[in-house]
């Protein structure tokens, strides 16, 4: 094997319960050291320390818990790494860990570095405990850092409250359900079964935040403890970010892994990766029921890895909401009953902010090591079904250094084949509902319907449904495909009359 072939050599993850997490920098230090010990495959402290001493760069996934002046330098100090090593602090989004790995693989392949550490994690549950007691966390070196938002929503999305992920992913969910020809009840049953299987996997995972296996009926039925959030998503179907969890990955060149004495059974090779984006504005997606970018990015990753979907033994499809799983299933052409997660998924395993994929890749490493010769695929989703990253991993490496395709060309092809739909801020007249959801308050009462409507001239618009009788009816009778009247209000909001 080419000595410049990149290989994952170590992984670690940890969950802290009962609001007892340390500050993020100490979490990252702990999992970083554990990943080095895992890579060494030995209890000998000197073997793990030799790996830590070889680290060339520290890469920290953006944390929402606490902003440090220089997060990579904080980790380097905690690990007592040599002075002056490089580092990177990422942006936000569920694709970040996989895109970091892809970038590091290319740097290793080109000879730019030999050993890289990737860490991520949140102490949001503990931070919430401090807030409830009106106390400030006694953590170090806090600074004010602007939130790295990559796109400001257009005024029409702000006016129509198309902002929260549970709203946008529920809109996509309704469009996919309609394309599949499912009734509301049929879809509830299908999604409930999928999510129930995720919860069972989380229940068996020691690193999961919620280790409770729930039935499909329990997950999809609104109750006082499981309120409807955004139809058809109940609380038990929504990604949970307020967790205390962290993970770490160690990446090296194959030659450096040999030099460091990393056992072959600890090595997992990144075989292929792909990345692409759909439009940033929700209503601008030409097809609201699927993701061309997912299709392109997953195909690129599989082609680079020299494998097919049928040859994948293990999957972890990003599961912030049921629609992200469904879109990935469609993109990959998976219509069987195989498990789609190795962790238990974001609603049950938990999603530590932008760092979930650090833990999904770590878990995939464990799964592949236990099933030598097998291949697994992980995916990540960022923003509002916008950014898509896929990675293919195996304990068997390629003889040649993996060569990625041209990402810019791939993105250009996606954009050319699926140009965005123009979104009108105002509309007065008839329209056809293309997607919708109903938001509920904390007392489980329907309070607002949000719709995406197709206009006669080929454009789209957003609209609000406020009539109580209509809100009740559209959770029982499908609204998609129905003709409606849209009237602009003085507040810049389109009102949809059902």
PLY file of the C-alpha trace (Angstrom):
ply
format ascii 1.0
element vertex 498
property float x
property float y
property float z
element edge 497
property int vertex1
property int vertex2
end_header
0.00 0.00 0.00
1.18 3.51 -0.82
2.64 4.98 2.40
0.75 8.24 1.78
-2.63 6.46 1.91
-4.72 8.15 4.64
-6.08 5.92 7.39
-8.14 6.40 10.53
-6.14 4.89 13.37
-8.01 5.86 16.53
-11.41 6.85 17.81
-13.06 7.65 21.11
-16.34 9.01 22.38
-17.81 9.74 25.76
-21.13 10.85 27.21
-21.54 12.67 30.53
-24.84 12.41 32.36
-26.68 14.32 35.09
-25.31 17.70 34.09
-21.81 16.75 35.17
-19.81 17.49 32.03
-16.57 19.46 32.24
-16.03 22.42 29.96
-15.64 21.58 26.24
-11.83 21.98 26.15
-11.48 19.32 28.85
-13.97 17.06 27.06
-11.88 17.31 23.89
-8.70 16.57 25.82
-10.23 13.46 27.37
-11.51 11.96 24.13
-8.32 12.93 22.31
-6.22 10.97 24.78
-8.65 8.06 24.62
-8.40 8.03 20.81
-4.60 7.78 21.04
-4.92 4.88 23.45
-7.39 3.23 21.07
-4.95 3.68 18.16
-2.14 2.12 20.14
-4.21 -0.99 20.73
-2.34 -1.36 23.99
-2.60 -0.38 27.63
0.99 0.82 27.52
0.94 4.54 28.18
4.12 5.10 26.20
2.54 3.76 23.00
-0.38 6.18 23.23
1.89 9.07 24.19
4.06 8.45 21.15
0.97 8.87 18.96
-0.07 12.07 20.76
3.43 13.48 20.33
3.20 12.84 16.57
0.06 14.96 16.04
0.67 17.66 13.40
-2.67 19.45 13.48
-5.70 19.80 15.74
-9.10 20.28 14.11
-12.01 21.32 16.33
-15.61 21.16 15.16
-17.53 24.31 16.01
-19.10 24.18 19.46
-22.22 26.09 20.47
-21.56 25.60 24.18
-18.61 27.92 24.75
-16.43 30.11 22.56
-12.68 30.08 23.22
-10.10 32.48 21.90
-8.34 29.70 19.97
-10.00 26.26 20.35
-7.29 24.22 18.56
-4.60 25.88 20.70
-6.65 25.07 23.83
-6.70 21.39 22.86
-2.99 21.44 22.01
-2.23 22.94 25.44
-4.33 20.36 27.26
-2.65 17.52 25.34
0.77 19.15 25.84
1.53 18.98 22.14
4.70 20.46 20.70
4.73 24.22 20.25
3.46 25.75 17.03
1.46 22.91 15.50
-1.30 23.93 13.11
-5.00 23.80 13.69
-8.45 24.69 12.43
-11.77 25.67 13.97
-14.65 24.74 11.70
-17.87 26.40 10.67
-21.30 25.06 11.61
-23.39 22.27 10.16
-23.81 18.53 10.25
-21.44 17.94 7.33
-18.41 19.54 9.01
-16.70 16.40 10.42
-16.82 14.54 7.10
-15.58 17.53 5.09
-12.76 17.98 7.62
-11.78 14.32 7.19
-11.87 14.68 3.39
-9.61 17.73 3.52
-7.16 16.05 5.90
-7.03 12.96 3.69
-5.97 15.08 0.75
-3.33 16.87 2.83
-1.96 13.54 4.06
-1.95 12.09 0.55
0.01 15.08 -0.75
2.59 14.80 2.02
1.44 17.92 3.84
1.05 16.19 7.21
1.27 12.78 8.87
-1.05 12.73 11.90
-4.22 14.76 12.49
-6.63 14.94 15.40
-10.31 15.82 14.97
-12.40 16.55 18.07
-15.90 17.81 18.65
-18.54 17.85 21.32
-20.98 19.87 23.37
-21.79 20.40 27.04
-25.17 21.98 26.30
-27.08 19.92 28.86
-24.70 20.99 31.63
-24.81 24.59 30.43
-28.61 24.45 30.63
-28.34 23.22 34.21
-26.20 26.25 35.10
-28.71 28.55 33.42
-31.62 27.03 35.36
-29.80 27.73 38.61
-28.97 31.26 37.42
-25.25 30.52 37.58
-22.44 31.13 35.12
-20.35 28.08 34.18
-16.89 28.33 35.79
-15.16 27.66 32.51
-12.06 29.23 31.02
-11.26 31.92 28.46
-14.68 32.76 27.17
-14.82 35.28 24.31
-17.62 36.70 22.20
-17.54 35.27 18.71
-20.10 36.03 15.97
-22.25 33.04 15.10
-20.84 31.78 11.79
-24.12 31.80 9.90
-23.37 31.00 6.27
-26.50 32.56 4.81
-28.99 35.16 5.97
-32.52 33.94 5.15
-34.34 36.09 2.59
-36.97 38.47 3.99
-39.86 36.29 2.82
-38.56 33.31 4.84
-38.12 35.52 7.90
-41.61 36.98 7.51
-43.18 33.54 7.13
-41.14 31.99 10.00
-39.44 29.45 7.75
-36.45 29.41 10.08
-36.42 26.44 12.47
-35.12 23.10 11.23
-38.18 21.25 12.50
-40.28 23.49 10.22
-38.21 23.13 7.06
-37.58 19.39 7.37
-41.29 18.83 8.03
-42.09 20.74 4.82
-39.74 18.46 2.88
-41.29 15.45 4.61
-44.76 16.33 3.36
-43.56 16.70 -0.22
-41.82 13.34 -0.17
-44.88 11.66 1.35
-47.04 13.04 -1.46
-44.61 11.84 -4.14
-44.66 8.35 -2.65
-48.46 8.38 -2.75
-48.88 7.70 0.96
-51.87 8.80 2.95
-51.22 10.69 6.18
-51.90 7.55 8.22
-49.75 5.32 6.01
-46.87 7.75 6.30
-47.22 8.00 10.07
-46.99 4.21 10.36
-44.00 3.98 8.00
-42.02 6.76 9.66
-42.91 5.45 13.11
-41.47 2.04 12.29
-38.25 3.61 10.99
-37.79 5.78 14.05
-38.65 2.93 16.40
-35.80 0.88 14.94
-33.45 3.81 15.52
-34.50 4.05 19.16
-33.83 0.33 19.64
-30.29 0.75 18.31
-29.74 3.72 20.64
-31.04 1.70 23.59
-28.21 -0.81 23.02
-25.54 1.88 22.59
-23.66 2.86 25.75
-22.88 6.29 24.28
-26.50 7.17 23.46
-28.22 10.03 25.27
-31.59 8.24 25.42
-31.20 4.50 25.97
-34.93 3.79 25.61
-36.47 1.59 22.92
-39.83 3.06 21.91
-42.62 1.56 19.82
-43.74 3.19 16.59
-47.07 4.10 18.16
-45.38 5.68 21.17
-43.16 7.78 18.93
-45.86 9.08 16.58
-48.76 9.59 19.01
-48.96 13.11 20.50
-49.23 13.13 24.31
-48.45 15.53 27.12
-44.88 14.17 27.19
-44.61 13.82 23.42
-46.23 16.92 22.01
-46.58 17.59 18.32
-43.83 20.00 17.30
-44.30 20.44 13.56
-46.76 18.08 11.90
-46.05 15.19 11.45
-43.08 15.43 13.83
-43.62 14.81 17.52
-41.03 15.57 20.17
-39.79 11.96 20.06
-39.03 12.38 16.34
-36.92 15.54 16.62
-33.14 15.73 16.82
-31.84 16.36 20.34
-28.90 18.78 20.53
-28.76 19.55 24.26
-26.45 16.68 25.14
-23.15 16.33 26.97
-21.08 14.26 24.57
-17.80 14.39 22.69
-15.84 12.36 20.18
-12.38 12.23 18.64
-10.80 10.76 15.52
-7.12 10.25 14.72
-6.03 10.20 11.10
-2.58 9.33 9.77
-0.69 8.26 6.70
-0.34 4.50 6.28
3.43 4.84 6.51
3.27 6.88 9.72
0.84 4.37 11.21
3.45 1.69 10.54
6.15 3.82 12.15
3.98 4.42 15.22
3.22 0.72 15.55
-0.53 1.03 15.06
-1.91 -2.53 14.78
-3.53 -3.38 11.45
-6.76 -4.38 13.18
-7.17 -0.80 14.45
-7.03 0.77 10.99
-10.03 1.93 8.98
-9.46 3.46 5.58
-11.42 6.39 4.11
-12.15 4.96 0.67
-14.29 7.68 -0.89
-16.12 10.91 -0.19
-18.41 13.37 -1.92
-20.01 16.73 -1.20
-22.68 18.83 -2.93
-25.28 21.48 -2.14
-28.94 22.07 -2.91
-30.41 25.61 -2.98
-30.25 27.52 0.30
-33.83 28.81 0.08
-36.29 26.04 0.94
-39.00 26.94 -1.58
-36.36 27.29 -4.33
-35.75 23.52 -4.44
-36.98 22.47 -7.88
-38.23 19.18 -6.41
-39.20 19.58 -2.77
-39.45 15.82 -2.35
-35.85 14.80 -3.05
-32.24 16.00 -3.10
-30.24 16.00 -6.35
-27.18 17.04 -4.35
-27.51 13.94 -2.16
-27.73 11.77 -5.25
-24.64 13.36 -6.79
-22.52 13.41 -3.60
-23.31 9.81 -2.65
-22.60 8.59 -6.20
-19.27 10.42 -6.16
-18.30 8.85 -2.83
-19.23 5.35 -3.96
-17.46 5.71 -7.31
-14.30 6.98 -5.62
-14.41 4.03 -3.23
-14.97 1.55 -6.06
-18.05 0.07 -4.42
-21.83 0.00 -4.74
-24.78 0.44 -2.44
-25.41 -3.31 -2.45
-21.89 -3.89 -1.12
-22.38 -1.63 1.88
-22.67 -3.68 5.06
-23.22 -0.75 7.43
-24.93 2.63 7.15
-25.31 5.76 9.19
-27.63 8.14 7.37
-27.93 11.56 8.97
-31.17 11.44 10.92
-31.91 14.89 12.32
-35.47 14.29 11.09
-37.24 11.49 9.25
-37.09 13.41 5.96
-33.28 13.45 5.92
-33.30 9.65 6.23
-35.96 9.36 3.51
-34.11 11.66 1.14
-30.88 9.68 1.65
-32.71 6.39 1.09
-34.05 7.75 -2.19
-30.67 9.14 -3.27
-28.98 5.78 -2.63
-31.86 3.71 -4.00
-32.37 1.87 -0.70
-35.90 0.54 -0.29
-35.25 -2.47 1.93
-35.43 -2.83 5.72
-31.71 -2.57 6.48
-30.66 -0.54 9.51
-29.81 3.03 8.56
-27.80 3.95 11.66
-25.01 2.50 13.76
-25.46 4.99 16.61
-29.23 5.20 17.06
-29.66 8.52 15.28
-29.88 12.15 16.36
-33.29 12.00 18.12
-32.14 9.14 20.41
-28.35 8.89 20.33
-28.26 12.67 20.35
-26.61 15.20 18.08
-23.82 17.19 19.72
-24.28 20.32 17.61
-22.19 20.15 14.45
-20.12 17.26 15.80
-22.54 14.32 15.43
-20.53 12.84 12.56
-17.40 12.64 14.72
-19.31 10.11 16.79
-21.01 8.40 13.85
-17.63 7.86 12.18
-16.15 6.65 15.49
-19.02 4.19 15.87
-18.63 3.12 12.24
-14.95 2.41 12.95
-15.96 0.11 15.81
-18.51 -1.64 13.60
-16.05 -2.16 10.74
-13.28 -3.41 13.02
-15.70 -6.04 14.33
-16.61 -6.99 10.75
-13.23 -7.03 9.03
-13.34 -6.57 5.27
-16.75 -4.91 5.30
-17.58 -1.44 4.02
-19.70 1.28 5.61
-21.15 4.61 4.53
-21.89 7.67 6.66
-23.68 10.85 5.65
-24.13 14.36 6.97
-26.69 17.08 6.30
-26.20 20.78 6.93
-28.54 23.76 7.12
-32.07 23.24 5.73
-31.47 20.08 3.62
-28.84 22.16 1.86
-25.35 20.71 2.39
-24.68 17.01 1.89
-21.55 14.99 2.64
-20.92 11.26 2.28
-17.98 9.12 3.34
-17.18 5.47 2.58
-14.95 3.52 4.98
-13.47 0.03 5.13
-10.84 -1.96 6.98
-9.48 -2.78 3.52
-7.57 0.03 1.86
-7.01 0.68 -1.81
-3.57 -0.01 -3.28
-3.42 3.52 -4.67
-4.05 6.74 -2.76
-7.74 7.61 -3.16
-8.26 10.38 -5.70
-11.35 12.57 -5.25
-13.33 13.89 -8.16
-13.65 17.56 -9.05
-16.07 18.96 -6.50
-16.59 22.23 -8.38
-17.55 20.39 -11.56
-19.90 18.12 -9.61
-21.63 21.12 -8.03
-21.90 22.90 -11.37
-23.62 19.87 -12.88
-26.12 19.68 -10.03
-26.91 23.39 -10.30
-27.27 23.28 -14.08
-29.56 20.23 -14.04
-31.72 21.55 -11.20
-31.90 25.35 -11.32
-33.65 26.99 -8.36
-37.26 28.09 -8.59
-37.92 31.80 -8.20
-39.67 32.59 -4.91
-42.18 35.44 -4.87
-42.50 37.51 -1.72
-46.18 38.33 -2.39
-48.99 36.63 -4.25
-52.65 37.47 -4.69
-54.69 34.76 -6.35
-54.92 31.01 -6.76
-52.07 28.60 -6.01
-51.46 24.89 -5.44
-50.02 23.60 -2.19
-46.66 21.85 -2.74
-45.67 21.29 0.91
-46.98 22.18 4.35
-46.69 21.68 8.07
-48.54 22.77 11.19
-46.63 24.20 14.15
-47.88 23.46 17.68
-47.33 25.29 20.94
-46.01 23.72 24.13
-49.55 22.87 25.21
-49.92 20.72 22.07
-52.28 23.16 20.37
-52.02 23.85 16.65
-51.07 27.50 16.25
-49.83 28.10 12.71
-49.78 26.37 9.36
-46.90 27.08 6.95
-47.21 26.20 3.29
-45.11 26.32 0.15
-47.33 27.01 -2.84
-46.83 26.57 -6.59
-47.99 29.63 -8.51
-49.55 29.61 -11.99
-46.53 31.40 -13.51
-44.05 28.74 -12.30
-42.81 30.62 -9.27
-43.46 29.69 -5.63
-44.45 31.53 -2.48
-44.75 30.89 1.24
-48.02 31.27 3.06
-49.58 31.09 6.53
-52.69 29.17 7.49
-54.26 30.62 10.63
-57.88 29.42 10.67
-58.35 26.97 13.58
-60.77 24.74 11.67
-58.39 24.53 8.72
-55.43 23.71 10.97
-57.38 20.82 12.45
-58.53 19.50 9.09
-55.14 19.48 7.32
-53.68 17.14 9.95
-56.42 14.65 8.98
-56.89 15.33 5.27
-53.97 15.90 2.92
-53.56 19.45 1.66
-50.86 18.84 -0.95
-52.09 19.28 -4.49
-55.13 21.27 -3.36
-56.05 24.59 -4.96
-56.09 27.48 -2.48
-56.50 31.23 -2.46
-53.55 33.34 -1.37
-53.93 36.91 -0.15
-51.02 39.17 0.91
-51.41 40.92 4.26
-50.16 44.32 5.33
-47.46 42.61 7.42
-45.85 41.12 4.33
-47.26 37.65 5.03
-49.25 35.69 2.48
-52.42 34.22 3.98
-53.58 30.88 2.59
-57.33 30.28 2.61
-58.11 26.56 2.68
0 1
1 2
2 3
3 4
4 5
5 6
6 7
7 8
8 9
9 10
10 11
11 12
12 13
13 14
14 15
15 16
16 17
17 18
18 19
19 20
20 21
21 22
22 23
23 24
24 25
25 26
26 27
27 28
28 29
29 30
30 31
31 32
32 33
33 34
34 35
35 36
36 37
37 38
38 39
39 40
40 41
41 42
42 43
43 44
44 45
45 46
46 47
47 48
48 49
49 50
50 51
51 52
52 53
53 54
54 55
55 56
56 57
57 58
58 59
59 60
60 61
61 62
62 63
63 64
64 65
65 66
66 67
67 68
68 69
69 70
70 71
71 72
72 73
73 74
74 75
75 76
76 77
77 78
78 79
79 80
80 81
81 82
82 83
83 84
84 85
85 86
86 87
87 88
88 89
89 90
90 91
91 92
92 93
93 94
94 95
95 96
96 97
97 98
98 99
99 100
100 101
101 102
102 103
103 104
104 105
105 106
106 107
107 108
108 109
109 110
110 111
111 112
112 113
113 114
114 115
115 116
116 117
117 118
118 119
119 120
120 121
121 122
122 123
123 124
124 125
125 126
126 127
127 128
128 129
129 130
130 131
131 132
132 133
133 134
134 135
135 136
136 137
137 138
138 139
139 140
140 141
141 142
142 143
143 144
144 145
145 146
146 147
147 148
148 149
149 150
150 151
151 152
152 153
153 154
154 155
155 156
156 157
157 158
158 159
159 160
160 161
161 162
162 163
163 164
164 165
165 166
166 167
167 168
168 169
169 170
170 171
171 172
172 173
173 174
174 175
175 176
176 177
177 178
178 179
179 180
180 181
181 182
182 183
183 184
184 185
185 186
186 187
187 188
188 189
189 190
190 191
191 192
192 193
193 194
194 195
195 196
196 197
197 198
198 199
199 200
200 201
201 202
202 203
203 204
204 205
205 206
206 207
207 208
208 209
209 210
210 211
211 212
212 213
213 214
214 215
215 216
216 217
217 218
218 219
219 220
220 221
221 222
222 223
223 224
224 225
225 226
226 227
227 228
228 229
229 230
230 231
231 232
232 233
233 234
234 235
235 236
236 237
237 238
238 239
239 240
240 241
241 242
242 243
243 244
244 245
245 246
246 247
247 248
248 249
249 250
250 251
251 252
252 253
253 254
254 255
255 256
256 257
257 258
258 259
259 260
260 261
261 262
262 263
263 264
264 265
265 266
266 267
267 268
268 269
269 270
270 271
271 272
272 273
273 274
274 275
275 276
276 277
277 278
278 279
279 280
280 281
281 282
282 283
283 284
284 285
285 286
286 287
287 288
288 289
289 290
290 291
291 292
292 293
293 294
294 295
295 296
296 297
297 298
298 299
299 300
300 301
301 302
302 303
303 304
304 305
305 306
306 307
307 308
308 309
309 310
310 311
311 312
312 313
313 314
314 315
315 316
316 317
317 318
318 319
319 320
320 321
321 322
322 323
323 324
324 325
325 326
326 327
327 328
328 329
329 330
330 331
331 332
332 333
333 334
334 335
335 336
336 337
337 338
338 339
339 340
340 341
341 342
342 343
343 344
344 345
345 346
346 347
347 348
348 349
349 350
350 351
351 352
352 353
353 354
354 355
355 356
356 357
357 358
358 359
359 360
360 361
361 362
362 363
363 364
364 365
365 366
366 367
367 368
368 369
369 370
370 371
371 372
372 373
373 374
374 375
375 376
376 377
377 378
378 379
379 380
380 381
381 382
382 383
383 384
384 385
385 386
386 387
387 388
388 389
389 390
390 391
391 392
392 393
393 394
394 395
395 396
396 397
397 398
398 399
399 400
400 401
401 402
402 403
403 404
404 405
405 406
406 407
407 408
408 409
409 410
410 411
411 412
412 413
413 414
414 415
415 416
416 417
417 418
418 419
419 420
420 421
421 422
422 423
423 424
424 425
425 426
426 427
427 428
428 429
429 430
430 431
431 432
432 433
433 434
434 435
435 436
436 437
437 438
438 439
439 440
440 441
441 442
442 443
443 444
444 445
445 446
446 447
447 448
448 449
449 450
450 451
451 452
452 453
453 454
454 455
455 456
456 457
457 458
458 459
459 460
460 461
461 462
462 463
463 464
464 465
465 466
466 467
467 468
468 469
469 470
470 471
471 472
472 473
473 474
474 475
475 476
476 477
477 478
478 479
479 480
480 481
481 482
482 483
483 484
484 485
485 486
486 487
487 488
488 489
489 490
490 491
491 492
492 493
493 494
494 495
495 496
496 497
